């Protein structure tokens, strides 16, 4: 989908270096963690409305409007002169970022049931192809103009591309509008809370338990990822250009090796087994970060970290969409976000651990990964799910 290409390219021009930008404006790792936790909490709360509005008004309309508003505030990141101003702009952008249920609903409607894992990965391939060079471009911009100006250029481009994506969705995705308008909600579902209560009563409890256990993987990722650029540049002593090169090579490995195979592996091994593999891979990634940091170790650790998420997310997506009817997928996507809501404290915890020592951060990540792996193995054999 075209909006994935535009928004991914724009975001990857500044997001890999956002943490450094925040620090340069006077922020601290602890405040960066607070920002991440607050943003996650806002999304957690508002995703309920995103799911409800998606099922009621159509995924195309919700996705298009929210993309425009969100990326307007993203463009404003570039004019922030202090970390407090940037903090405010990020929160404002986050308030309108609850389009996840609309995106998930749209993807579920595009692909057939048996093709959703592969379809999810095709979308991810499209997103990553445009990210093959963008982190390197961002590194070049920073090397030439410095952290502040280089990152600001990326932010302006990201905001512009996001607004263009939203406008194109509103103008050209008319077929999605017809489908959404013809979908009839029953009388009970017309009420916001009643719609969610009915859905919750009908959900297989094993799905809820699986999401709870799998959310440990997301927790580890959310806890560590905001601080990896700071760790790489300050502790491992790689330059911003070298960090951009790490991200570019990592994206090449994920795009041309991991993603093309993962959809087929999910179909062959089953969603549960792939989620278990994800927990093992993210544990290995955290352990590698504990080694003496150098360019090659960082590259392998980054690839493994990205691989774990790229196995977990499509596996879970494929698993729950088989059990949820089309008209409830938007709402259930917001319920998934609620269950994974423990990640709202992950950046805060990560910032606190990193402030003490980066070693504590990666040890905590490795321990949580082991817990996730053991718990998911027990779940598989105890609940007898495939």
JOURCOR-V490677 format. One record per backbone hydrogen bond with DSSP energy under -0.5 kcal/mol. CO is the residue of the C=O (numbers start at 1). NH is the residue of the N-H. Records with the same first field share a line. If there is no record, write none. Layout:
BEGIN
CO = NH  NH
END
This chain:
BEGIN
1 = 4  5
2 = 6
3 = 7
4 = 8
5 = 9
6 = 10
7 = 11
8 = 12
10 = 13
11 = 14  15
14 = 17
15 = 18
17 = 21
18 = 22
19 = 23
20 = 24
21 = 25
22 = 27
23 = 26
25 = 83
28 = 32
29 = 33
30 = 34
31 = 35
32 = 36
33 = 37
34 = 38
35 = 39
36 = 40
37 = 41
38 = 42
39 = 43
40 = 44
41 = 45
42 = 46
43 = 47
45 = 48
46 = 49  50
47 = 51
48 = 52
49 = 53
50 = 54
51 = 55
52 = 56
53 = 57  58
54 = 58
58 = 62
59 = 63
60 = 64
61 = 65
62 = 66
63 = 67
64 = 68
65 = 69
66 = 70
67 = 71
68 = 72
69 = 73
70 = 74
71 = 75
72 = 76
73 = 77
74 = 77
75 = 78
76 = 79
77 = 80
82 = 86
83 = 87
84 = 88
85 = 89
86 = 90
87 = 91
88 = 92
89 = 93
90 = 94
91 = 95
92 = 96
93 = 96
94 = 97
97 = 99
99 = 103
100 = 104
101 = 105
102 = 106
103 = 107
104 = 108
105 = 109
106 = 110
107 = 111
112 = 115  116
113 = 116
115 = 119
116 = 120
117 = 121
118 = 122
119 = 123
120 = 124
121 = 125
122 = 126
123 = 127
124 = 128
125 = 129
126 = 130
128 = 131
129 = 132
130 = 134
131 = 135
133 = 137
134 = 138
135 = 139
136 = 140
137 = 141
138 = 142
139 = 143
140 = 144
141 = 145
142 = 146
146 = 150
147 = 151
148 = 152
149 = 153
150 = 154
151 = 155
152 = 156
153 = 157
154 = 158
155 = 159
156 = 160
157 = 161
158 = 162
159 = 163
160 = 164
161 = 165
162 = 166
163 = 167
164 = 168
165 = 169
166 = 170
167 = 171
168 = 172
169 = 173
172 = 174
173 = 177
174 = 178
175 = 179
176 = 180
177 = 181
178 = 182
179 = 183
183 = 185
186 = 190
187 = 190
188 = 191
191 = 195
192 = 196
193 = 197
194 = 198
195 = 199
196 = 200
197 = 201
198 = 202
199 = 202  203
200 = 203
204 = 207  208
205 = 209
206 = 210
207 = 211
208 = 212
209 = 213
210 = 214
211 = 215
213 = 216
214 = 217  218
215 = 219
216 = 220
217 = 221
218 = 222
219 = 223
220 = 224
221 = 225
222 = 226
224 = 227
225 = 228
227 = 231
228 = 232
229 = 233
230 = 234  235
231 = 235  236
232 = 238
239 = 243
240 = 244
241 = 245
242 = 246
243 = 247
244 = 248
245 = 249
246 = 250
247 = 251
248 = 252
249 = 253
250 = 254
251 = 255
252 = 256
253 = 257  258
254 = 259
257 = 261
258 = 262
259 = 263
261 = 265
262 = 266
263 = 267
264 = 268
265 = 269
266 = 270
270 = 274
271 = 275
272 = 276
273 = 277
274 = 278
275 = 279
276 = 280
277 = 281
278 = 282
279 = 283
280 = 284
281 = 285
282 = 286
283 = 287
284 = 288
285 = 289
286 = 290
287 = 290
288 = 291
294 = 298
295 = 299
296 = 300
297 = 301
298 = 302
299 = 303
300 = 304
301 = 305
302 = 306
303 = 307
304 = 308
305 = 309
306 = 310
307 = 311
308 = 311  312
309 = 313
311 = 315
312 = 316
313 = 317
314 = 318
315 = 319
316 = 320
317 = 321
318 = 322
320 = 323  324
325 = 328
326 = 329
328 = 332
329 = 333
330 = 334
331 = 335
332 = 336
333 = 337
334 = 338
335 = 339
336 = 340
338 = 341
339 = 342
340 = 343
341 = 344
342 = 345
343 = 346  347
345 = 349
346 = 350
347 = 351
348 = 352
349 = 353
350 = 354
351 = 355
352 = 356
353 = 357
357 = 360  361
358 = 362
359 = 363
360 = 364
361 = 365
362 = 366
363 = 367
364 = 368
365 = 369
366 = 370
367 = 371
368 = 372
369 = 373
370 = 374
371 = 375
372 = 376
373 = 377
374 = 378
375 = 379
376 = 380
377 = 381
378 = 382
379 = 383
380 = 384  385
END
